[in-house]
């Protein structure tokens, strides 16, 4: 039972960028006394296998997002998806729905209780603003409540931003 709690906590940490995908735990219920520790995956055994890579045309996005890896962005967004939705008409969670975010004033989603820092933020969301935010939310806008530690890798941020742009109705200039 104790290992189940550790696995659940590890899964929550992973969702917000902390922790790791596996944790070594002391499993006192193991019938083999020589096996006092074992690797426990944060992913339940009943989880569906990962979806096949999806080919999505991102050529309508501005550089460098037009060259992003959509599938990588989708996988990385799972960390964000525990708090945010991207669908048109999707509800708010711990964080606001992101649909239509590009070109929108920061802190302006109706019926969402923003931190004072975001309520007073004076900028419009652009891919470049989101890049700065995702690199380190606390440094980007001190006083915000987002607990996400950030994405350090530039290519990871590019892929997530391209995914969000595509999924949230970024305007096509066709």
C-alpha angles and dihedrals in degrees: 000000000000092000090054090059091049091049091050092049091048090052091053092049091049091052090061096042099266131104124026138268094260137030131199108232136181104248106194091173092065109119091216107073090198089063098066093151133035138171114261118194119225087219114082116242089238093059116123116253115262115278118253116264110280120221110220125173107236095166091112091064121091119256131306091021093057087066096047126121104248094194091051090049091050091051093046091047089064086082089057094041093072087070106020138050124204103193123111104261092011116151130249119258126177083318128035126269108269100209110128093007097139109090092015124120112254113255095020107113107124119243094018122120104224127190115259089252092060094040088056097039112123106205142090120237113256128162088258092052090049090050090056091046094049092047090062120340095192094053093041093055114007113213098032117133099226109125095198111121094212139245111277098190114085092211091052090053091046091052094047093046092050090049091050091046091052096043098044100054102265103185118260115223094204 
